[in-house]
Amino acid sequence: MKNDHIMQEIINKLLAKGAEKVALKLNETRMEELQFEYNEIDLLRGYDENSLRIKVIKDNKQASASLNQMDEAALEAAMDQVLADAENSQPDEAFDISPFQEAGSNTKGELEPDRDRMYFLINEFLEEREVN
C-alpha cells in the first residue's frame, strides 16, 4: 500500500490528540475510462480514487468520518471533526475496536486494463448500433 506512512501518521496524531482507539480503512481504486461521442472514441484516461474511513473511541464515546481527499488540510480537518464528534456523542461501554492487526490488502478485478479489449468492445457496440 503506497499510503502506509500516511495511515500511521493519522493513527499517531489521533492518539496524541486524545483518542484511545483508532481504526482506519482505506480504499484505493484505479479507474480506466473509454468514452465515445458522435460515434467516435474521444477520451481514454485513467484516474485514481481514494476514500478513507476514520473511526475513533474516546472516553467510551465513538465517532467516524469518511473523506475522499488525502491532502494534509482535509486529513487534519477530518481528524479534528471526528474527535469533536466523539466528544459530543453518547458514551457506551460496549464500544470497542479489535486489537491491532497488520494492514491487509485485497484486490478485485484485473490490476491492468485491457485497453485493446475496451477499444474492440466499444467499436463492436458502435457497429451494432449502426446496424439497428
N, C-alpha and C positions, 0 to 999 in steps of 0.2 A: 504494500500500500504506500503510495507516494506521500500521503499526508500523516504518517505516523508521528512525526515531530510536532505537527500542529495539534493532533489529538492529545498527546502527552502534555503539551503546554496548556491546553484548555483544562485538563484534569488538575494540573498543578495550580493554576490560577484560581479555579473554583474552590479547591481545598484551602488555599491560602486566604480566600475571602470568607471562609467560614462554612462551606458545605462539608457535611460529614461523609456523604457518599455521593458518587458521581457515576453515571452510565452514559456512554456516547454510542451513537450508531451513525455511521457514515455510508451513504450510498453514492457511488461514483458510476455514472452512466456515460457511455460514448455513443452518440447518435450519428448515423450516416443518413443523409437526405439526398434524394434524387427527385427533382421536380421538373415537370414539363408544362409548357404553356403554348397555346396555338399549335398543338401537335409537334412541338419541338422541345427537346430537353434544353432547359435554360439554367439549371442550377444543379451542381453536385458539390456537396460540402459535408464536412464532419465537424461536430462540436461536442463539448463535454458538458454534462450537467451534474452538479453535486447537491446533495441535501444532507443536512446534519441534524440529528435529534439529540438534545441535551436533556438529561434527567438528573435532578439533584434532590437530596434529602438533607434537611437541616432542622434540628430540634423536633424530629418526628413529623416534619411537615414536608410535603412533596410538591414539586412543580416540574414542568417540562416546557421546552421550547423547540421549535423547528425553524431552520433557516436554509436558504439556498444560495447564500453569498458567503464566501470564505475569506473576505478581506478582513484586515485587522479591526477596523471600525465596526463592522457588522458582528464579528465574533465578540468583541468587548460589550457591545450593546446587548447582545443575546445573553451573555453571562450575567450582566447586571440585572437584566429583566427577569431571568429565571430565578435568581437569588431573591429578588424583591417579591416575586410571585410566591415563592416558598415561604417567605416570612409572613405573607398575608393569607396563607391557606390554613385549613383546619388541621390540627395535629392528629395523628393516628399512630399508635404504637406498632401497628401491623405493617406500616410502610417499610420496605426494605429493598435492597439491591443485593443480588448474589455476590459472593466473594469474587475477588479478582480472577479474571480469566484472560489468557493470552488472546490477543487480537486474532480473529479469524478472517478468512477471505472466501467468498463464494462468487462464482461466475455463472452467468446464464447466457446461453446463446453463443454464437461464434465470436471470437475475440477480434478477428479481422474481417471486414466486409468483403463480400464477393462483388465488386463493382461491375465486373463483366456480366455477371448474372443479373444484377439490378438493371443494367442497361438493356440486356436482352429481354427481360420481362416487361419493361416499360415499352420497348419497341413492339413486342408481341401484343400488348394491350392496345397500343395505338393502331396497329394494323387490324386487329379485330374490331375496333370501334369504327374504322373506316368502312369495313365490310357491312356492318349492321347499320 
